[in-house]
Amino acid sequence: MANIKSAKKRILIERERNVANNSIKSEIKTYTKKFQAELAVDVAKAEELYRTLSAKLDSAARENVIHQNTADRKKAHFAKLLDDAKKNSK
């Protein structure tokens, strides 16, 4: 345990940030699972979920929860899955 007051405060702040960041990451994982599940069933609803998921990824990257390149890579991957599903549904 830290002895210096500023170190104790830093520990508390890091715990709060850790909880907030884990919440955001969990939300992204939840939307990812919803998107992939909906992709097999309804492409139109999956497209709506893609927009939401894309916004969540951008927001997380802006807040430095995840790296910008990670967000871009995931968005590109999901966009490709969506495009493939659209081509196959026609």
VMD Tcl script that builds the backbone (N, CA, C; Angstrom):
set m [mol new atoms 270]
animate dup $m
set s [atomselect $m all]
$s set {name element resname resid chain x y z} {
  {N N MET 1 A 0.836 -1.186 0.000}
  {CA C MET 1 A 0.000 0.000 0.000}
  {C C MET 1 A 0.878 1.246 0.000}
  {N N ALA 2 A 0.426 2.241 -0.711}
  {CA C ALA 2 A 1.185 3.485 -0.821}
  {C C ALA 2 A 1.151 4.251 0.505}
  {N N ASN 3 A 2.229 4.967 0.770}
  {CA C ASN 3 A 2.311 5.784 1.975}
  {C C ASN 3 A 2.090 7.263 1.673}
  {N N ILE 4 A 2.429 7.690 0.480}
  {CA C ILE 4 A 2.331 9.090 0.110}
  {C C ILE 4 A 0.900 9.404 -0.311}
  {N N LYS 5 A 0.425 10.568 0.099}
  {CA C LYS 5 A -0.962 10.951 -0.150}
  {C C LYS 5 A -1.300 10.962 -1.640}
  {N N SER 6 A -0.409 11.506 -2.463}
  {CA C SER 6 A -0.678 11.573 -3.904}
  {C C SER 6 A -0.723 10.178 -4.527}
  {N N ALA 7 A 0.074 9.260 -4.012}
  {CA C ALA 7 A 0.072 7.884 -4.520}
  {C C ALA 7 A -1.237 7.181 -4.150}
  {N N LYS 8 A -1.739 7.453 -2.946}
  {CA C LYS 8 A -3.018 6.872 -2.516}
  {C C LYS 8 A -4.153 7.382 -3.408}
  {N N LYS 9 A -4.115 8.698 -3.690}
  {CA C LYS 9 A -5.130 9.289 -4.556}
  {C C LYS 9 A -5.052 8.687 -5.955}
  {N N ARG 10 A -3.853 8.514 -6.468}
  {CA C ARG 10 A -3.648 7.940 -7.795}
  {C C ARG 10 A -4.249 6.535 -7.869}
  {N N ILE 11 A -4.086 5.745 -6.812}
  {CA C ILE 11 A -4.647 4.387 -6.769}
  {C C ILE 11 A -6.169 4.446 -6.868}
  {N N LEU 12 A -6.787 5.369 -6.126}
  {CA C LEU 12 A -8.246 5.504 -6.163}
  {C C LEU 12 A -8.731 5.930 -7.544}
  {N N ILE 13 A -8.025 6.886 -8.144}
  {CA C ILE 13 A -8.413 7.365 -9.478}
  {C C ILE 13 A -8.289 6.243 -10.500}
  {N N GLU 14 A -7.209 5.474 -10.426}
  {CA C GLU 14 A -7.012 4.374 -11.377}
  {C C GLU 14 A -8.093 3.312 -11.227}
  {N N ARG 15 A -8.536 3.061 -10.001}
  {CA C ARG 15 A -9.622 2.094 -9.795}
  {C C ARG 15 A -10.909 2.575 -10.462}
  {N N GLU 16 A -11.216 3.858 -10.283}
  {CA C GLU 16 A -12.426 4.422 -10.896}
  {C C GLU 16 A -12.353 4.347 -12.415}
  {N N ARG 17 A -11.209 4.707 -12.970}
  {CA C ARG 17 A -11.040 4.657 -14.420}
  {C C ARG 17 A -11.109 3.230 -14.937}
  {N N ASN 18 A -10.551 2.307 -14.167}
  {CA C ASN 18 A -10.570 0.900 -14.558}
  {C C ASN 18 A -12.004 0.391 -14.661}
  {N N VAL 19 A -12.834 0.751 -13.691}
  {CA C VAL 19 A -14.244 0.341 -13.703}
  {C C VAL 19 A -14.952 0.936 -14.920}
  {N N ALA 20 A -14.713 2.231 -15.169}
  {CA C ALA 20 A -15.362 2.896 -16.299}
  {C C ALA 20 A -14.915 2.284 -17.625}
  {N N ASN 21 A -13.613 2.057 -17.776}
  {CA C ASN 21 A -13.094 1.485 -19.016}
  {C C ASN 21 A -13.611 0.072 -19.243}
  {N N ASN 22 A -13.660 -0.730 -18.183}
  {CA C ASN 22 A -14.174 -2.097 -18.319}
  {C C ASN 22 A -15.648 -2.094 -18.705}
  {N N SER 23 A -16.396 -1.123 -18.213}
  {CA C SER 23 A -17.802 -1.005 -18.572}
  {C C SER 23 A -17.955 -0.714 -20.065}
  {N N ILE 24 A -17.138 0.200 -20.572}
  {CA C ILE 24 A -17.194 0.548 -21.988}
  {C C ILE 24 A -16.793 -0.636 -22.851}
  {N N LYS 25 A -15.730 -1.340 -22.465}
  {CA C LYS 25 A -15.275 -2.507 -23.228}
  {C C LYS 25 A -16.336 -3.602 -23.221}
  {N N SER 26 A -16.989 -3.785 -22.086}
  {CA C SER 26 A -18.039 -4.794 -21.980}
  {C C SER 26 A -19.213 -4.450 -22.898}
  {N N GLU 27 A -19.555 -3.170 -22.952}
  {CA C GLU 27 A -20.647 -2.726 -23.823}
  {C C GLU 27 A -20.304 -2.990 -25.289}
  {N N ILE 28 A -19.061 -2.748 -25.667}
  {CA C ILE 28 A -18.626 -3.015 -27.039}
  {C C ILE 28 A -18.740 -4.509 -27.349}
  {N N LYS 29 A -18.320 -5.339 -26.410}
  {CA C LYS 29 A -18.405 -6.792 -26.618}
  {C C LYS 29 A -19.862 -7.241 -26.747}
  {N N THR 30 A -20.744 -6.642 -25.949}
  {CA C THR 30 A -22.168 -6.985 -26.010}
  {C C THR 30 A -22.751 -6.631 -27.374}
  {N N TYR 31 A -22.459 -5.416 -27.859}
  {CA C TYR 31 A -22.964 -5.007 -29.169}
  {C C TYR 31 A -22.355 -5.838 -30.289}
  {N N THR 32 A -21.107 -6.266 -30.116}
  {CA C THR 32 A -20.472 -7.128 -31.110}
  {C C THR 32 A -21.218 -8.454 -31.221}
  {N N LYS 33 A -21.548 -9.032 -30.082}
  {CA C LYS 33 A -22.278 -10.304 -30.070}
  {C C LYS 33 A -23.674 -10.143 -30.662}
  {N N LYS 34 A -24.345 -9.029 -30.319}
  {CA C LYS 34 A -25.680 -8.774 -30.879}
  {C C LYS 34 A -25.602 -8.621 -32.391}
  {N N PHE 35 A -24.597 -7.890 -32.863}
  {CA C PHE 35 A -24.422 -7.667 -34.298}
  {C C PHE 35 A -24.199 -8.984 -35.020}
  {N N GLN 36 A -23.309 -9.817 -34.512}
  {CA C GLN 36 A -23.000 -11.086 -35.168}
  {C C GLN 36 A -24.196 -12.030 -35.146}
  {N N ALA 37 A -24.964 -12.016 -34.065}
  {CA C ALA 37 A -26.153 -12.862 -33.991}
  {C C ALA 37 A -27.217 -12.381 -34.976}
  {N N GLU 38 A -27.382 -11.075 -35.079}
  {CA C GLU 38 A -28.402 -10.510 -35.959}
  {C C GLU 38 A -28.007 -10.630 -37.425}
  {N N LEU 39 A -26.724 -10.702 -37.678}
  {CA C LEU 39 A -26.221 -10.807 -39.051}
  {C C LEU 39 A -26.749 -12.070 -39.733}
  {N N ALA 40 A -26.874 -13.135 -38.975}
  {CA C ALA 40 A -27.359 -14.395 -39.523}
  {C C ALA 40 A -28.871 -14.377 -39.753}
  {N N VAL 41 A -29.578 -13.509 -39.048}
  {CA C VAL 41 A -31.036 -13.511 -39.098}
  {C C VAL 41 A -31.588 -12.401 -39.992}
  {N N ASP 42 A -31.251 -11.154 -39.658}
  {CA C ASP 42 A -31.856 -10.008 -40.344}
  {C C ASP 42 A -30.775 -8.976 -40.661}
  {N N VAL 43 A -30.486 -8.800 -41.943}
  {CA C VAL 43 A -29.414 -7.904 -42.380}
  {C C VAL 43 A -29.773 -6.444 -42.102}
  {N N ALA 44 A -31.038 -6.084 -42.235}
  {CA C ALA 44 A -31.447 -4.694 -42.010}
  {C C ALA 44 A -31.223 -4.280 -40.561}
  {N N LYS 45 A -31.592 -5.156 -39.649}
  {CA C LYS 45 A -31.377 -4.846 -38.229}
  {C C LYS 45 A -29.889 -4.886 -37.889}
  {N N ALA 46 A -29.156 -5.764 -38.546}
  {CA C ALA 46 A -27.704 -5.828 -38.331}
  {C C ALA 46 A -27.044 -4.530 -38.784}
  {N N GLU 47 A -27.585 -3.917 -39.829}
  {CA C GLU 47 A -27.039 -2.652 -40.311}
  {C C GLU 47 A -27.235 -1.539 -39.276}
  {N N GLU 48 A -28.386 -1.531 -38.613}
  {CA C GLU 48 A -28.626 -0.565 -37.539}
  {C C GLU 48 A -27.659 -0.800 -36.381}
  {N N LEU 49 A -27.478 -2.075 -36.034}
  {CA C LEU 49 A -26.552 -2.407 -34.958}
  {C C LEU 49 A -25.119 -2.043 -35.325}
  {N N TYR 50 A -24.784 -2.153 -36.617}
  {CA C TYR 50 A -23.437 -1.769 -37.060}
  {C C TYR 50 A -23.196 -0.284 -36.819}
  {N N ARG 51 A -24.200 0.532 -37.111}
  {CA C ARG 51 A -24.051 1.976 -36.884}
  {C C ARG 51 A -23.826 2.271 -35.400}
  {N N THR 52 A -24.591 1.601 -34.552}
  {CA C THR 52 A -24.442 1.792 -33.110}
  {C C THR 52 A -23.080 1.312 -32.636}
  {N N LEU 53 A -22.682 0.145 -33.104}
  {CA C LEU 53 A -21.391 -0.426 -32.722}
  {C C LEU 53 A -20.247 0.459 -33.188}
  {N N SER 54 A -20.360 0.983 -34.388}
  {CA C SER 54 A -19.343 1.873 -34.930}
  {C C SER 54 A -19.219 3.137 -34.073}
  {N N ALA 55 A -20.340 3.676 -33.656}
  {CA C ALA 55 A -20.331 4.863 -32.803}
  {C C ALA 55 A -19.696 4.558 -31.448}
  {N N LYS 56 A -19.997 3.388 -30.889}
  {CA C LYS 56 A -19.413 2.994 -29.602}
  {C C LYS 56 A -17.901 2.843 -29.723}
  {N N LEU 57 A -17.445 2.253 -30.826}
  {CA C LEU 57 A -16.010 2.081 -31.036}
  {C C LEU 57 A -15.319 3.435 -31.185}
  {N N ASP 58 A -15.928 4.341 -31.943}
  {CA C ASP 58 A -15.354 5.680 -32.109}
  {C C ASP 58 A -15.283 6.417 -30.773}
  {N N SER 59 A -16.334 6.296 -29.993}
  {CA C SER 59 A -16.377 6.949 -28.690}
  {C C SER 59 A -15.295 6.402 -27.762}
  {N N ALA 60 A -15.137 5.087 -27.753}
  {CA C ALA 60 A -14.114 4.461 -26.908}
  {C C ALA 60 A -12.716 4.881 -27.345}
  {N N ALA 61 A -12.510 5.026 -28.635}
  {CA C ALA 61 A -11.204 5.456 -29.136}
  {C C ALA 61 A -10.943 6.915 -28.758}
  {N N ARG 62 A -11.970 7.752 -28.840}
  {CA C ARG 62 A -11.824 9.153 -28.453}
  {C C ARG 62 A -11.467 9.298 -26.978}
  {N N GLU 63 A -12.035 8.427 -26.144}
  {CA C GLU 63 A -11.793 8.479 -24.698}
  {C C GLU 63 A -10.539 7.697 -24.299}
  {N N ASN 64 A -9.802 7.201 -25.284}
  {CA C ASN 64 A -8.568 6.436 -25.059}
  {C C ASN 64 A -8.790 5.152 -24.262}
  {N N VAL 65 A -9.967 4.568 -24.406}
  {CA C VAL 65 A -10.225 3.268 -23.791}
  {C C VAL 65 A -9.595 2.183 -24.659}
  {N N ILE 66 A -9.746 2.329 -25.974}
  {CA C ILE 66 A -9.069 1.452 -26.929}
  {C C ILE 66 A -8.308 2.340 -27.905}
  {N N HIS 67 A -7.366 1.763 -28.606}
  {CA C HIS 67 A -6.564 2.521 -29.564}
  {C C HIS 67 A -7.385 2.791 -30.821}
  {N N GLN 68 A -7.116 3.919 -31.456}
  {CA C GLN 68 A -7.845 4.309 -32.667}
  {C C GLN 68 A -7.706 3.256 -33.765}
  {N N ASN 69 A -6.518 2.686 -33.925}
  {CA C ASN 69 A -6.315 1.662 -34.955}
  {C C ASN 69 A -7.145 0.417 -34.668}
  {N N THR 70 A -7.294 0.075 -33.405}
  {CA C THR 70 A -8.119 -1.077 -33.024}
  {C C THR 70 A -9.572 -0.827 -33.403}
  {N N ALA 71 A -10.053 0.363 -33.107}
  {CA C ALA 71 A -11.435 0.714 -33.448}
  {C C ALA 71 A -11.634 0.663 -34.957}
  {N N ASP 72 A -10.697 1.234 -35.710}
  {CA C ASP 72 A -10.809 1.237 -37.171}
  {C C ASP 72 A -10.770 -0.177 -37.732}
  {N N ARG 73 A -9.901 -1.008 -37.189}
  {CA C ARG 73 A -9.777 -2.388 -37.659}
  {C C ARG 73 A -11.070 -3.163 -37.409}
  {N N LYS 74 A -11.648 -2.996 -36.217}
  {CA C LYS 74 A -12.891 -3.703 -35.903}
  {C C LYS 74 A -14.044 -3.204 -36.781}
  {N N LYS 75 A -14.114 -1.891 -36.995}
  {CA C LYS 75 A -15.171 -1.351 -37.851}
  {C C LYS 75 A -15.042 -1.889 -39.276}
  {N N ALA 76 A -13.823 -1.964 -39.787}
  {CA C ALA 76 A -13.605 -2.485 -41.138}
  {C C ALA 76 A -14.014 -3.958 -41.213}
  {N N HIS 77 A -13.673 -4.704 -40.176}
  {CA C HIS 77 A -14.008 -6.134 -40.147}
  {C C HIS 77 A -15.528 -6.325 -40.153}
  {N N PHE 78 A -16.225 -5.563 -39.313}
  {CA C PHE 78 A -17.677 -5.698 -39.238}
  {C C PHE 78 A -18.351 -5.192 -40.507}
  {N N ALA 79 A -17.794 -4.160 -41.133}
  {CA C ALA 79 A -18.344 -3.655 -42.390}
  {C C ALA 79 A -18.224 -4.707 -43.479}
  {N N LYS 80 A -17.111 -5.412 -43.502}
  {CA C LYS 80 A -16.915 -6.480 -44.494}
  {C C LYS 80 A -17.926 -7.609 -44.255}
  {N N LEU 81 A -18.122 -7.983 -43.001}
  {CA C LEU 81 A -19.111 -9.016 -42.678}
  {C C LEU 81 A -20.510 -8.580 -43.131}
  {N N LEU 82 A -20.833 -7.324 -42.903}
  {CA C LEU 82 A -22.134 -6.798 -43.295}
  {C C LEU 82 A -22.305 -6.796 -44.798}
  {N N ASP 83 A -21.279 -6.363 -45.530}
  {CA C ASP 83 A -21.339 -6.358 -46.991}
  {C C ASP 83 A -21.491 -7.767 -47.552}
  {N N ASP 84 A -20.748 -8.716 -46.990}
  {CA C ASP 84 A -20.857 -10.112 -47.437}
  {C C ASP 84 A -22.266 -10.649 -47.176}
  {N N ALA 85 A -22.839 -10.302 -46.026}
  {CA C ALA 85 A -24.191 -10.759 -45.711}
  {C C ALA 85 A -25.207 -10.154 -46.663}
  {N N LYS 86 A -25.004 -8.883 -47.031}
  {CA C LYS 86 A -25.916 -8.236 -47.975}
  {C C LYS 86 A -25.846 -8.924 -49.344}
  {N N LYS 87 A -24.657 -9.253 -49.790}
  {CA C LYS 87 A -24.484 -9.914 -51.096}
  {C C LYS 87 A -25.115 -11.292 -51.091}
  {N N ASN 88 A -24.978 -12.011 -50.006}
  {CA C ASN 88 A -25.523 -13.361 -49.922}
  {C C ASN 88 A -27.035 -13.381 -49.756}
  {N N SER 89 A -27.620 -12.302 -49.211}
  {CA C SER 89 A -29.068 -12.296 -48.997}
  {C C SER 89 A -29.848 -11.972 -50.255}
  {N N LYS 90 A -29.172 -11.413 -51.257}
  {CA C LYS 90 A -29.870 -11.050 -52.497}
  {C C LYS 90 A -30.104 -12.217 -53.395}
}
mol reanalyze $m
mol bondsrecalc $m
mol representation Tube
mol addrep $m
